[in-house]
Amino acid sequence: MIYAFIPSFHQKQNERGRQYTVFCIEVFVTGKCHKIERRYRAFHSMHKQLKKIIQTPEFPPKRVRNWNSKVLEQRRKGLENYIQELLKMKPIPKELLSFLSLSAVDSGRSSNPIGNTESGHSHQPILTFVSNPYPETNETPDSLPNVVVKGTIMGLYSHVTENYENLL
């Protein structure tokens, strides 16, 4: 599943010295995070594209040149809610994936970051065992040293000053 949060915003200056606000977006996909910055106008542009093809969630209104931190905080919260509502859609709109710099991500991805199998299990094997752990040796398992017993005896009796190898 894809998660997106907008934890902060800050002011930047363009080449003409005019200030504008950018919203810092943290995007989490399968446990990895990347951060991007977007202006309100980029959000609004995406919203206009999406309105043409789907019913969109409520979009936070533009306030006329108000740099008040309360207004910007309300806008941040509104944009975060807007993005999170869009991410709940199935399939996730490709315009949103592109906006979040995730255009290569499968929009129908499972909610499980590990992945699903066709049988409906939500896990993948991490470790498997083979029937013969020594396939390249010609020895029989009885002729191999018993490392578990040796290790246990060494652990229990290593403090003894005598040669504990004789115990084996």
Secondary structure, DSSP 8 states (H G I E B T S, - for coil): -EEEEEEEEEEEE-TTS-EEEEEEEEEEETTEEEEEEEEHHHHHHHHHHHHHHS---------SS---HHHHHHHHHHHHHHHHHHHTSSS--HHHHHHTT-TTS-TT--SSTT---TTS----------S-S-TT--S-GGGS--HHHHHHHHHHHTTSSS-GGGG-
